[in-house]
């Protein structure tokens, strides 16, 4: 039970008619349940507000929080307040009382000293939430400077990042945050709900692009549900609904409540829908976690671990009483056994007793199983170019090894969310390569077949996830280092938009093009790790501080499922092995089956940007990451292939003029790509490409290390040059014999015509030599990570459903 058991849709009675919403894409948003608004001597009380009604909302809102937490659904909280110097506070809010003729109410304004600290100032006691409604680890807190929840905040960005299309909203007060949000978006189709101590279920739908003077909350339409419902524990008593809408909505001025609710569902739900809490509770109660229902009793006997390393599965098991010590103990047995299969996965494996101690410390730190952080007890590995304090960082180049005193920001973030570090993984030396065959610590092999490459440069990362040694891995991606090995090991490799995850504390390959990446068992796990890690970091010179211009969310009607996508032209796909071309055709059909509309795109900017990375001057940046003079005195310590590459770069004698021309070309191709990913009818949401054109054997790569390696990046090199977001997703398997029989590149034909082995990607049963994985990458424009992840999630689900149907 819990989140994974939630149905695709739930319908509840409402005004003006029954409303349907998807629980897995619905979040609870509690608005401004702060001491300053709810307690005596707070800002609301000073304003002359009647606290009776708003205080009555605390207990129902707590019940609502319990309901959502029990179902494993997302929860967001907002707080209204300002930075201590009030630089984000409009003057109109400061002079409102003073500007009123004959004001006799009070003279205190925002920032003045009150009984609970400075009024509506962040960090003060009164600014925080009341004790009963404190957030638990993993819930998002949005600090907002205005009454509207979306104005000048990252709320919409955070909602989209989690795949949220519908909201349940509760909060105070009727006359403030909802009304101010609604008024600013009158031109939109689906606005919001107004009320206090109540909550709203609403789709994020059909709003215009936001501006600094508008709020997307007006674009929310849906179901307004009063929260003044009392239900028994542990069982929800359907007969205990009190008072319905009238008694359940309240603010400081009771006269506002009726007109506010009537406005919401007026004109066939112009702004939303109105209902009661009990229908929602009745609809969700069958899907609550058995050990975590409101007031429920946890299991007395800790469950056995089934070995499932999916983050959601571990979260459910931990809530049911599983100990992370049990997981660590079992996992190290698997890790030791896999060393016999592939001894080249790890450069550093943390001692078992240290990780057992860390697991026990987690249990002490988070004793309440209902308040565990999102990555609690989740084991992960780290590419050995990412710093961990006290552990050597080698980047697979021993002469450059050092022991950092500070951990990388991305590592610190997952540790903060409860993840368990297992070890540092092997990689192509200096993160230079896509084959996985360029390390002095050995050559990791594909988890599917030891004769075939793992891919790189994040080779050990992908193998550690694909072999079931960890749940996820922190990696990097410059030219495809997170996507290529993921595809060749049948796992997910997600490269966020550069600058959205801090690169501070990571040894660079090409610093201006590098980014962190995440390798995981499925798309949802990649999203969860990204949620924990994304955010602006002033210590990262390439971190993006400017919020993106967000696309609206189509949550209703046919547009909710439809999108445009493009693919490379036949001549570009001709480099793929025949079985890859066949399976790519299947992937195109799968994307069309979930609502994708295939349209023509100009391949020119992608092709030219890809060539810039290694055929141009950008490759010189790999030398810029080395200490001055290091290459001349240490080249004999480099892997032979890396030395050959670097010496080739030196011998080019690239000039500043050439470098500037390449930078100008990069800007041109980036602008052309932006137009291709435009929101208009001729633009695309995602570009679908094969993650690699083929899968080489280790012996093939060792025989021709540079050419074979370069070929692997045919569809990945342009990703960071054009500032795209991309995710490699498994798209089936094929018999090894199909690849072994493939002709040379020169004999291959375009993809969209008649191709050999057209059904090879969907065969079931065992074949001589086993099977190999095939992966595709979905790429989106800069800062469209949420859209890319959502299409990838749906694609992944369709591939899995297809496999189950065929018995694969």
Secondary structure, 3 states (H helix, E strand, C coil): CCHHHCCCCEEECCECCCEEECHHHEEEEEECCEHHHHCCCCHHHHCCCCHHHHHCHHHHHHHHHHHHHHHCCEEEEEEECECCCCCCCCHHHHCHHHHCCCCCCCCCCCCCEECCEECCECCCHHHCECHHHCCCCCCEEEEECCCCCCCCCCHHHHHHHCCCCEEEEEECCCCCHHHHHHHCCCCCCCCCCCCCCEEEEEEECCCCCCCCCCCHHHHEEEEEEECCECCCCCCCCCCCECCHHHHHCCCCCCHHHHHHHHHHHHHHHCCCEEEEHHHHHHHHHCCCCCCCCCCCCCCCCCCCCCCCCCHHHHHHHHHCCCCHHHHHHHHHHHHHHHHHHCCCCEEEECCHHHHHHHHHHHHHHCCCCCCCCCCCCCEEEEECCECECCEEECCCCHHHCEECCCCCHHHHHHHHCCCEEEEEECCCHHHCCCCCCCCCCCCCEECCEEEEECCCCCHHHHHHHHCCCCCEEEEEECCCCCCHHHHHCCCEEEECCCCCECCCCECCCCCCCCEEEEEECCHHHHHHHHHHHECCCCCCCCCCCCCCCCCCCCCCCHHHCCEEEEECCHHHHCCCCHHHHHHHHHHHHHHHHCCEEECCCCCHHHHHHHHHHHHCCHHHHHHHCCCCCHHHHHHHHCCHHHHHHHHHHHHHCCCHHHHHHHHHHHHHHHHHHHHHCCCCCCCCCEEEEECCCCCCEHHHHHHCHHHHHHHHCCCCCHHHHCCCEEEEEEEEEEEHHHHHCCCCHHHCCCCCCCCCCCCHHHCCCCCCCCEEEEEEEEEECCCCHHHHHHHHHHHHHHHHHHHHHHCC
